């Protein structure tokens, strides 16, 4: 069985559909029930270690023989609560998942890190584009700090147990198909979306990335930038960069609408190929 934490959220709902469509038995663990009442659900406060441990150990017919965890439950963005609350919830829930999995012998964990680790919002320009996993994290908020420290925590857990796999997905700004209606409003001013280099990711491609990370035979702690292959803009990357980030180094020739959050590592290691784009709106 695969446990998806935060299964009632935007990414969680898509992830559960993806897993079920590929033959997995799934349970949603969350504070809120899944909107589809046919999806197995159990209410767990993941900031409470006892509840986390008990849930992953098994709950009647809802959770049993857990072989993998996709941990998406978190405060999902800066500003949704006081900074100390966001930090506390995200750090404690992630630690509890990692530690309970370690004690229970669950070796396969995929979890939601964030594009914000890369230095968002880019008030200070990135050192180069496309940005990737190679330069040190630059947290600019309590939310981002919680994600960066969780990435370091994953490294230490995997050092303790070389058979453990903890893959963090640095998810870009998650969009559902209905969200594409607002993309037209981005086009008049590139400053509206410069904060993440005009990037996004379709929720269905988030789900694909989660499944591919879960299925990877690799061990250890890794992080992957997960974004769509294109930008949110109709203007070309050269135009946008010349206007907004003229001094930023371009590491390679850029496609007109190529994502500036590099998905090269996710392509090569996980086989991640985004399938959905706002340009096609399908």
SERO-4910 file (N, C-alpha, C, O; in steps of 0.05 Angstrom, whole numbers):
BEGIN
 pado doro    nc1    nc2    nc3   cac1   cac2   cac3    cc1    cc2    cc3    oc1    oc2    oc3
  Unk    A     17    -24      0      0      0      0     17     25      0     38     26     13
  Unk    A      9     45    -15     22     71    -15      5     91      1    -19     94     -4
  Unk    A     17    105     20      4    126     35     11    153     22     35    159     18
  Unk    A     -9    168     15     -6    195      5    -15    214     27    -39    215     34
  Unk    A      3    230     39     -5    249     58    -13    275     44     -2    282     23
  Unk    A    -32    289     55    -43    312     41    -58    304     16    -58    319     -4
  Unk    A    -71    282     17    -85    271     -6   -109    287    -16   -119    283    -38
  Unk    A   -119    305      1   -143    321     -7   -134    347    -21   -152    361    -31
  Unk    A   -108    353    -22    -99    377    -34    -97    375    -64   -102    354    -76
  Unk    A    -89    397    -77    -88    398   -106    -69    377   -117    -77    361   -135
  Unk    A    -45    375   -107    -26    355   -116    -34    327   -107    -31    308   -122
  Unk    A    -44    326    -82    -51    299    -72    -73    286    -87    -72    262    -92
  Unk    A    -93    301    -96   -115    289   -111   -105    278   -137   -112    256   -145
  Unk    A    -88    294   -151    -77    284   -176    -59    260   -173    -59    241   -189
  Unk    A    -44    260   -151    -25    238   -146    -41    212   -141    -33    191   -151
  Unk    A    -62    214   -125    -78    190   -120    -90    179   -146    -91    155   -150
  Unk    A   -100    197   -163   -111    188   -189    -90    174   -205    -95    153   -217
  Unk    A    -66    185   -206    -44    173   -221    -36    146   -210    -33    127   -225
  Unk    A    -34    144   -184    -27    118   -172    -48     97   -176    -42     74   -184
  Unk    A    -73    104   -172    -95     85   -176    -96     76   -205   -101     53   -211
  Unk    A    -91     95   -223    -92     89   -252    -69     70   -260    -70     58   -281
  Unk    A    -49     68   -243    -26     50   -249    -26     26   -230     -6     13   -227
  Unk    A    -49     20   -218    -53     -5   -204    -44     -5   -175    -43    -27   -163
  Unk    A    -39     18   -164    -30     19   -136    -55     20   -117    -75     31   -124
  Unk    A    -52      8    -94    -71     10    -72    -62     34    -55    -39     35    -46
  Unk    A    -80     53    -51    -73     79    -40    -91     87    -17   -115     81    -18
  Unk    A    -80     99      4    -96    111     25    -87    140     28    -63    146     28
  Unk    A   -106    158     31   -100    186     36    -99    191     66   -118    183     81
  Unk    A    -78    203     76    -75    211    104    -74    242    104    -57    254     92
  Unk    A    -93    253    119    -96    282    118   -114    291    141   -125    274    156
  Unk    A   -116    317    145   -135    328    164   -162    330    152   -182    331    167
  Unk    A   -164    332    125   -190    335    112   -194    310     94   -176    300     83
  Unk    A   -220    301     93   -225    278     76   -221    284     46   -224    307     38
  Unk    A   -216    263     31   -213    266      2   -241    272     -9   -261    260      0
  Unk    A   -244    290    -29   -270    296    -40   -284    272    -53   -308    271    -54
  Unk    A   -268    253    -62   -280    228    -73   -282    209    -51   -262    198    -41
  Unk    A   -306    203    -42   -310    186    -19   -303    157    -23   -303    142     -4
  Unk    A   -297    150    -48   -288    122    -54   -259    119    -47   -249     96    -46
  Unk    A   -244    141    -44   -216    140    -37   -213    134     -7   -225    148     10
  Unk    A   -197    114      0   -192    109     28   -180    133     42   -162    146     31
  Unk    A   -189    140     65   -180    163     80   -179    157    109   -197    144    120
  Unk    A   -159    168    122   -158    167    152   -147    194    161   -128    204    150
  Unk    A   -159    205    182   -152    231    192   -128    228    212   -130    214    232
  Unk    A   -106    241    205    -82    240    221    -69    267    223    -66    281    202
  Unk    A    -62    276    247    -47    300    251    -17    292    250     -7    281    270
  Unk    A     -4    298    228     23    290    224     43    305    241     67    298    242
  Unk    A     35    327    254     53    341    272     55    326    299     71    333    316
  Unk    A     38    306    303     38    289    327     52    263    320     42    248    303
  Unk    A     75    258    332     91    235    324     76    209    331     77    190    315
  Unk    A     61    208    353     46    184    360     26    177    338     23    154    330
  Unk    A     11    197    329     -9    192    308      4    183    282     -6    165    269
  Unk    A     27    196    276     41    189    251     50    160    252     47    145    233
  Unk    A     63    153    274     73    126    277     50    105    276     53     85    263
  Unk    A     29    111    291      7     92    292     -6     89    264    -14     67    256
  Unk    A     -9    111    249    -21    109    223     -5     92    204    -16     75    190
  Unk    A     21     97    203     38     82    184     42     53    192     47     36    176
  Unk    A     38     48    218     40     20    228     15      4    219     17    -21    217
  Unk    A     -7     18    215    -31      4    206    -56     12    221    -56     14    246
  Unk    A    -78     17    207   -103     24    219   -125      7    206   -135     13    184
  Unk    A   -133    -14    220   -154    -31    211   -152    -37    181   -130    -46    172
  Unk    A   -174    -34    166   -173    -40    138   -163    -16    121   -160    -18     97
  Unk    A   -159      7    134   -152     31    119   -122     32    110   -116     39     88
  Unk    A   -105     24    129    -76     25    123    -63     -2    133    -66     -9    156
  Unk    A    -49    -15    114    -35    -39    122    -12    -44    102    -14    -37     79
  Unk    A      9    -56    112     32    -64     96     41    -41     77     41    -44     53
  Unk    A     48    -19     90     57      4     75     84     -1     62    103     -8     76
  Unk    A     86      3     36    111     -1     22    123     25     12    147     26      5
  Unk    A    107     47     12    118     72      3    101     95     13     77     92     19
  Unk    A    113    119     15     99    143     25    104    165      5    127    170     -3
  Unk    A     84    179     -3     86    204    -17     76    226      1     52    229      6
  Unk    A     95    242     12     89    261     33     85    289     21    104    303     15
  Unk    A     60    296     17     52    322      6     40    341     26     36    365     21
  Unk    A     33    331     50     20    347     70     39    368     81     61    362     88
  Unk    A     30    393     81     46    415     91     30    441     90      9    442     77
  Unk    A     40    461    103     31    488     97     43    494     69     67    494     67
  Unk    A     26    500     49     36    498     21     50    523     10     60    522    -13
  Unk    A     51    545     25     63    569     14     69    589     37     57    587     58
  Unk    A     87    608     32     91    629     52     66    646     56     50    649     38
  Unk    A     63    657     80     43    676     85     16    666     93     -2    681     99
  Unk    A     12    639     93    -14    628    100    -18    626    130    -41    621    139
  Unk    A      3    630    145      1    630    174     26    646    184     44    651    168
  Unk    A     27    652    210     52    665    219     76    647    213     74    622    212
  Unk    A     99    659    209    123    645    201    130    621    219    137    600    209
  Unk    A    128    625    245    135    604    263    116    580    261    124    557    265
  Unk    A     91    585    254     72    564    251     78    548    226     78    523    227
  Unk    A     84    561    204     91    548    179    116    530    183    116    507    175
  Unk    A    136    542    195    161    527    200    156    503    218    165    481    212
  Unk    A    142    507    239    137    486    259    121    463    246    129    439    249
  Unk    A    100    469    232     83    448    219    100    433    199     99    408    198
  Unk    A    114    447    181    128    433    159    152    417    169    156    394    160
  Unk    A    167    428    188    190    413    198    181    389    214    191    366    210
  Unk    A    162    393    232    154    371    250    140    348    235    145    325    240
  Unk    A    122    355    216    108    334    201    128    319    184    125    294    182
  Unk    A    147    332    172    166    318    155    185    300    172    190    278    164
  Unk    A    194    311    194    211    294    212    195    270    221    205    248    220
  Unk    A    170    274    228    154    251    238    151    230    217    152    206    223
  Unk    A    146    238    192    144    219    170    170    204    166    170    179    165
  Unk    A    192    218    165    218    205    161    225    186    184    233    163    179
  Unk    A    220    195    208    228    178    232    209    154    235    219    132    240
  Unk    A    183    158    231    165    135    233    171    115    211    171     91    216
  Unk    A    177    124    187    184    106    165    209     90    172    211     66    168
  Unk    A    229    104    183    254     91    190    250     69    210    260     47    208
  Unk    A    234     75    231    229     56    252    213     32    243    215     10    253
  Unk    A    195     37    224    177     16    214    189      1    190    177    -18    180
  Unk    A    212      9    181    225     -5    158    213      2    131    215    -14    113
  Unk    A    200     25    129    190     34    103    212     49     89    221     70     98
  Unk    A    221     39     66    246     48     54    242     68     31    262     78     20
  Unk    A    218     73     24    212     88     -1    195    113      5    171    110      9
  Unk    A    208    136      5    194    161     11    198    182    -11    221    186    -19
  Unk    A    177    193    -20    178    216    -39    164    239    -24    142    235    -12
  Unk    A    175    263    -26    163    285    -11    164    311    -26    181    314    -44
  Unk    A    147    329    -19    145    355    -33    163    375    -21    157    387      0
  Unk    A    186    380    -34    202    403    -27    190    426    -44    166    425    -51
  Unk    A    206    446    -51    194    470    -64    214    484    -81    238    485    -75
  Unk    A    204    496   -103    220    514   -119    231    538   -103    251    549   -111
  Unk    A    218    545    -82    227    568    -66    255    564    -55    269    584    -48
  Unk    A    264    539    -52    291    534    -43    312    546    -62    335    552    -53
  Unk    A    305    551    -87    323    561   -107    329    591   -103    346    602   -117
  Unk    A    314    604    -85    318    633    -81    294    650    -87    297    674    -89
  Unk    A    271    638    -89    246    653    -95    238    669    -71    243    661    -48
  Unk    A    225    692    -76    222    705   -101    248    718   -110    263    727    -93
  Unk    A    253    719   -136    280    727   -145    283    757   -144    289    770   -164
  Unk    A    280    769   -120    288    797   -116    318    800   -120    327    818   -133
  Unk    A    333    781   -109    361    777   -116    362    758   -139    353    735   -137
  Unk    A    372    766   -162    371    749   -186    386    723   -181    404    722   -165
  Unk    A    378    702   -195    393    676   -193    421    679   -205    425    697   -220
  Unk    A    439    662   -197    466    664   -208    468    658   -238    486    668   -252
  Unk    A    450    641   -247    449    634   -276    422    622   -282    406    616   -264
  Unk    A    417    619   -308    393    605   -317    401    586   -340    421    590   -354
  Unk    A    386    564   -342    365    554   -325    376    547   -297    397    536   -294
  Unk    A    360    554   -276    369    547   -249    365    517   -245    347    505   -256
  Unk    A    382    505   -229    382    476   -226    388    469   -197    388    486   -179
  Unk    A    394    443   -192    399    433   -165    428    437   -156    435    430   -134
  Unk    A    445    449   -173    474    449   -168    483    471   -149    504    468   -136
  Unk    A    468    493   -147    478    515   -130    464    513   -102    441    504   -101
  Unk    A    477    522    -81    466    519    -54    439    533    -51    434    554    -64
  Unk    A    422    521    -35    395    533    -30    397    561    -19    416    568     -4
  Unk    A    377    577    -26    377    605    -16    349    611     -5    333    626    -18
  Unk    A    342    601     18    315    606     29    311    635     35    328    648     47
  Unk    A    288    646     27    281    674     32    257    677     50    246    699     53
  Unk    A    247    655     61    223    656     78    225    632     98    240    614     94
  Unk    A    209    633    119    207    611    137    198    586    123    207    564    129
  Unk    A    179    589    104    170    567     89    193    553     74    197    529     76
  Unk    A    208    570     59    230    559     43    251    547     61    263    526     55
  Unk    A    256    559     84    276    549    103    267    521    113    284    503    116
  Unk    A    241    518    118    232    492    127    237    470    106    243    447    113
  Unk    A    235    478     80    240    458     59    269    452     56    277    429     53
  Unk    A    286    472     57    315    467     55    325    450     78    341    432     74
  Unk    A    316    456    102    325    440    125    314    412    124    327    393    133
  Unk    A    291    408    112    280    381    108    297    366     88    301    342     90
  Unk    A    307    380     67    325    366     48    351    357     63    360    335     57
  Unk    A    361    373     80    385    365     96    378    342    114    394    324    118
  Unk    A    355    343    126    346    322    144    345    295    129    353    274    139
  Unk    A    335    296    104    333    272     88    361    260     83    364    236     83
  Unk    A    381    277     78    408    268     74    418    253     99    431    232     96
  Unk    A    412    263    122    422    250    147    408    224    152    420    204    161
  Unk    A    382    223    147    367    198    151    378    177    132    381    154    140
  Unk    A    385    184    107    395    165     88    424    157     95    433    135     88
  Unk    A    439    175    108    465    168    118    463    147    139    479    128    141
  Unk    A    443    150    157    439    130    178    431    103    166    439     82    177
  Unk    A    416    103    145    406     78    133    410     79    103    394     90     88
  Unk    A    432     66     93    438     67     64    417     54     46    417     59     22
  Unk    A    399     38     58    378     26     42    354     43     39    335     36     25
  Unk    A    354     67     51    331     85     51    332    102     26    354    110     17
  Unk    A    309    108     14    307    127     -8    288    149      1    265    144      9
  Unk    A    298    174     -1    281    197      5    286    217    -17    307    231    -18
  Unk    A    267    219    -36    270    237    -59    252    262    -55    228    259    -51
  Unk    A    264    285    -55    250    310    -52    244    323    -79    263    326    -95
  Unk    A    220    330    -84    212    342   -109    209    372   -105    190    381    -91
  Unk    A    226    388   -117    224    417   -115    202    427   -135    208    435   -157
  Unk    A    178    426   -126    155    431   -143    152    460   -150    155    477   -132
  Unk    A    147    466   -175    141    493   -183    112    500   -176     99    485   -163
  Unk    A    103    523   -185     77    533   -179     56    515   -192     54    514   -216
  Unk    A     41    501   -175     23    480   -186     -3    491   -197    -16    508   -184
  Unk    A     -9    482   -221    -33    492   -235    -51    469   -243    -41    448   -252
  Unk    A    -77    472   -240    -97    454   -251   -107    466   -278   -103    490   -282
  Unk    A   -119    450   -295   -128    460   -321   -145    485   -319   -143    503   -336
  Unk    A   -162    487   -299   -179    511   -296   -163    536   -291   -171    559   -296
  Unk    A   -139    533   -280   -122    556   -273   -111    569   -299   -102    592   -298
  Unk    A   -111    555   -321    -99    566   -345   -115    590   -356   -104    605   -372
  Unk    A   -139    593   -347   -155    616   -356   -142    643   -348   -145    663   -361
  Unk    A   -127    642   -326   -115    667   -316    -88    673   -329    -76    694   -323
  Unk    A    -77    656   -346    -51    660   -357    -51    684   -376    -30    697   -379
  Unk    A    -73    690   -388    -74    714   -405    -68    739   -390    -56    758   -401
  Unk    A    -75    739   -364    -70    763   -348    -40    767   -340    -33    788   -330
  Unk    A    -23    747   -346      5    749   -341     20    765   -363     42    775   -359
  Unk    A      8    766   -387     23    773   -411     30    803   -412     49    810   -426
  Unk    A     14    820   -400     19    849   -403     43    859   -387     53    881   -393
  Unk    A     51    844   -367     73    854   -350     90    830   -340     81    815   -323
  Unk    A    114    827   -350    131    804   -342    139    804   -313    147    784   -302
  Unk    A    136    827   -299    142    828   -271    123    812   -254    129    804   -232
  Unk    A     99    807   -265     79    792   -249     88    764   -242     80    753   -222
  Unk    A    104    753   -259    113    725   -255    143    722   -254    153    699   -255
  Unk    A    158    744   -252    187    741   -251    196    727   -226    218    716   -224
  Unk    A    178    726   -205    186    715   -179    194    686   -180    209    677   -163
  Unk    A    185    671   -201    194    644   -204    203    638   -232    201    616   -242
  Unk    A    214    659   -245    224    657   -273    203    647   -292    209    632   -311
  Unk    A    178    655   -287    156    650   -306    150    620   -309    142    610   -330
  Unk    A    155    605   -287    152    576   -288    125    567   -276    111    583   -263
  Unk    A    118    542   -281     94    530   -270     96    500   -273    115    490   -286
  Unk    A     78    485   -261     76    456   -266     47    447   -265     33    455   -246
  Unk    A     39    431   -284     12    421   -285      9    399   -263     27    383   -259
  Unk    A    -13    400   -249    -17    381   -227    -15    352   -236     -6    335   -221
  Unk    A    -22    346   -261    -20    319   -271      9    311   -276     16    287   -274
  Unk    A     26    330   -282     54    324   -285     68    322   -257     88    308   -255
  Unk    A     58    336   -237     67    331   -210     61    302   -202     79    289   -191
  Unk    A     38    293   -209     30    265   -203     48    246   -217     57    226   -205
  Unk    A     54    251   -242     73    234   -257    100    233   -243    112    212   -240
  Unk    A    110    256   -236    136    258   -223    136    242   -196    156    228   -190
  Unk    A    115    245   -181    113    230   -156    115    200   -161    129    185   -147
  Unk    A     99    190   -181     99    161   -187    127    152   -196    137    132   -187
  Unk    A    139    167   -214    166    160   -225    186    159   -202    204    142   -202
  Unk    A    185    179   -184    204    179   -161    199    155   -143    218    142   -134
  Unk    A    174    148   -139    167    125   -122    178     99   -135    188     82   -121
  Unk    A    177     98   -161    185     73   -175    215     71   -181    224     50   -189
  Unk    A    230     93   -176    258     92   -181    272     72   -163    266     70   -139
  Unk    A    290     56   -174    304     36   -157    328     48   -142    340     33   -126
  Unk    A    333     73   -146    356     85   -133    352     89   -103    329     89    -93
  Unk    A    374     91    -88    373     95    -59    385    122    -53    398    135    -69
  Unk    A    381    131    -28    393    155    -18    375    179    -20    352    177    -28
  Unk    A    386    202    -13    371    227    -14    378    243    -39    402    248    -44
  Unk    A    358    250    -54    362    266    -78    340    287    -79    319    284    -67
  Unk    A    346    309    -93    325    329    -99    324    334   -129    343    331   -143
  Unk    A    299    340   -138    294    344   -166    276    369   -170    256    371   -157
  Unk    A    284    386   -188    266    408   -196    245    396   -214    251    382   -233
  Unk    A    220    402   -208    197    392   -223    181    416   -233    168    429   -218
  Unk    A    182    420   -259    167    442   -272    158    432   -299    166    411   -309
  Unk    A    140    447   -312    132    440   -339    155    449   -358    173    464   -350
  Unk    A    153    439   -382    175    443   -401    175    471   -413    195    480   -425
  Unk    A    153    486   -409    150    513   -421    145    533   -399    140    526   -376
  Unk    A    145    559   -406    140    580   -388    110    588   -389     95    577   -405
  Unk    A    102    607   -372     75    617   -372     71    639   -392     49    650   -395
  Unk    A     93    647   -406     92    672   -422     91    666   -452    101    646   -462
  Unk    A     79    685   -467     80    684   -496    105    697   -507    115    689   -528
  Unk    A    116    716   -492    142    728   -500    164    708   -496    163    690   -480
  Unk    A    186    711   -512    208    692   -511    225    697   -486    224    718   -474
  Unk    A    240    676   -480    259    678   -457    279    701   -462    286    715   -443
  Unk    A    290    703   -486    309    724   -491    298    752   -486    311    769   -474
  Unk    A    273    757   -494    260    782   -489    257    787   -459    263    808   -448
  Unk    A    247    767   -445    242    769   -417    267    774   -401    268    792   -384
  Unk    A    288    758   -407    313    761   -392    327    787   -398    338    800   -380
  Unk    A    326    796   -423    339    821   -430    326    845   -415    339    864   -408
  Unk    A    300    843   -411    286    864   -397    288    863   -367    292    883   -353
  Unk    A    285    839   -355    282    836   -326    308    827   -313    314    837   -291
  Unk    A    323    809   -325    348    799   -313    371    801   -333    383    780   -340
  Unk    A    378    825   -342    398    827   -363    426    818   -355    442    811   -373
  Unk    A    433    818   -330    460    811   -321    463    781   -314    485    772   -308
  Unk    A    441    766   -314    443    738   -306    455    721   -329    447    723   -352
  Unk    A    474    704   -321    488    687   -340    469    666   -352    453    654   -337
  Unk    A    470    662   -378    454    641   -391    473    618   -397    492    620   -413
  Unk    A    468    595   -384    487    573   -385    486    559   -412    504    543   -419
  Unk    A    465    564   -428    463    551   -454    444    567   -471    431    586   -462
  Unk    A    443    560   -497    423    573   -514    395    563   -505    390    540   -500
  Unk    A    377    583   -502    351    577   -491    330    575   -513    329    592   -531
  Unk    A    312    556   -511    289    555   -528    271    579   -522    272    590   -500
  Unk    A    254    586   -541    238    611   -538    221    610   -513    219    630   -499
  Unk    A    210    587   -506    192    585   -483    201    563   -464    185    554   -448
  Unk    A    225    554   -466    236    533   -449    235    542   -420    241    565   -413
  Unk    A    228    523   -402    228    529   -374    256    538   -365    276    527   -373
  Unk    A    256    559   -347    281    568   -336    287    556   -309    306    562   -296
  Unk    A    269    537   -300    275    520   -278    282    493   -290    265    478   -299
  Unk    A    307    486   -290    317    463   -305    305    437   -295    306    430   -271
  Unk    A    294    422   -314    284    395   -307    302    373   -319    294    350   -323
  Unk    A    327    381   -325    346    363   -338    351    338   -320    351    316   -330
  Unk    A    355    343   -294    361    320   -276    337    302   -274    340    278   -275
  Unk    A    313    313   -271    289    297   -269    284    280   -295    276    257   -293
  Unk    A    290    292   -318    288    277   -343    307    254   -344    300    231   -350
  Unk    A    333    259   -337    353    239   -339    352    217   -318    356    194   -325
  Unk    A    345    224   -294    345    205   -272    318    191   -269    317    167   -265
  Unk    A    296    206   -271    270    195   -266    255    187   -291    235    172   -290
  Unk    A    264    198   -314    248    195   -338    224    213   -340    205    207   -354
  Unk    A    225    235   -326    203    254   -324    202    270   -350    220    284   -358
  Unk    A    179    268   -364    173    284   -388    146    297   -385    126    282   -386
  Unk    A    144    323   -381    118    336   -377    100    331   -401    109    332   -424
  Unk    A     75    324   -396     56    317   -417     35    338   -422     20    336   -441
  Unk    A     33    358   -404     11    377   -406     22    406   -407     42    412   -394
  Unk    A      9    422   -422     17    450   -425     -7    468   -427    -27    461   -439
  Unk    A     -4    492   -416    -26    512   -418    -30    520   -447    -52    529   -454
  Unk    A    -10    517   -464    -12    524   -492    -32    506   -507    -43    514   -528
  Unk    A    -35    482   -497    -54    463   -509    -79    461   -492   -100    454   -502
  Unk    A    -76    467   -466    -99    466   -448   -115    441   -449   -139    441   -452
  Unk    A   -100    418   -448   -113    391   -448   -103    375   -425   -111    352   -421
***
